[in-house]
């Protein structure tokens, strides 16, 4: 059987499990590059990246042939959760620049055909937001309090939280306030840090507030919104106790679908009303949900035709280095999203998880989202991690659908696992007394020039987090000059992906190789094969388009931890 299938013509006849999409909108096959502004490029010299730094590097990003940039928050914020605690949604924090800097960034990006997608943070704001400050100053039961989720405590004196919900960052999800008259008072809900009070989306005033925010940024020309914790906006009425995981993912006896703070049916009406607003603008603007909802069939409800355009695929991000598991998540994703006519998206790294160049260098699955790797943890095998990361990226870039890249992965950056405690800023570290080190390790400022202080990140050599000594070899200038660098691998793969229109393609599996660890499929005229096993695997004798490393093939055998793209015709 395998023998017969090794000719190009028989490979071309394999039955696809996914067909090309009917629509050709840009977001069905887009490559979206995530920028974490504080760590991208610091032109103003205070050790924190800024908007002018991003504008200056748009030409470098354009070389990667991306469609859009998603900017993590840059709004006015006390920075208790690196900007995901917003004090003014229609502003730029002076740390990052001004609204004029933002406009200049949009204009420069658009000159290079790159859209700017901003982060909408609708589940919670900062405790310094004027609306929350007003709520604190107003009496229980007032309209001001009704914008947030205030409740009386339990126990004889209201001294216990209203329910047992836990914060994502550790500790209880409720904080008790002191009323304006100085007495101990109500409690407010914060699914994240104490400084991030949850909005009450049962209040029409909250809807109106966010519609204004959407229009503010749409009017400024943004290409759309990445929606933070999009699954959490509505809470089940009565706020019943929950014994499952704080992030709502399924665990023994606690299916995620029962989590009272996530995935409630009323959410979809909010998405529909936002979609109408976006559709009233020209330019095919998009909504992308950050939603940790399982199983994937349930998640695809977020992208029905009148809701969001895309949702992140965290099941894919978390796939282990195991061929059957990877095949399963790819196929179930394609089925689930095809069912609703939406593109599947693929992502391997972001600012909340250990970078894939580190994850794939660990023997185990790595820490849970948000936990990070510290000096006490197993240290990744960096060479193995990088080889696998390059292979995994090449496989991802050949999949049909949309792709998200996280800044620095094109340089093959691993996490910084040795950050001294005194530099750590992630609230997870502080709320768990260091038991969970948190996400700072993947947020380290980027290396631009090997021989400059802070590797050229900042004009003064400052850096808000220390950079590891290996940043030198990963610096952009060094990688630009090396034809075999990870940067040049990304460039070539992204170019070919567009040229061959792989994002709008199909997917047919090459018959299963469970015993040898091969994941192989045909997309259009390309055979894509990744070897996740321990031994070389024989491939058909076809012309090679590119490999994840120069030594990917020995003859027609694919080495372990490598990927190749081969041409069928
Ligand atoms: C998800 C964001 O990606 C993460 O960085 C943030 O801490 C939480 N949402 C809270 O906004």
Boltz pocket constraint, residues with backbone or C-beta under 6 A from the ligand:
constraints:
  - pocket:
      binder: B
      contacts: [[A, 81], [A, 84], [A, 121], [A, 192], [A, 228], [A, 229], [A, 290], [A, 351], [A, 352]]
      max_distance: 6.0
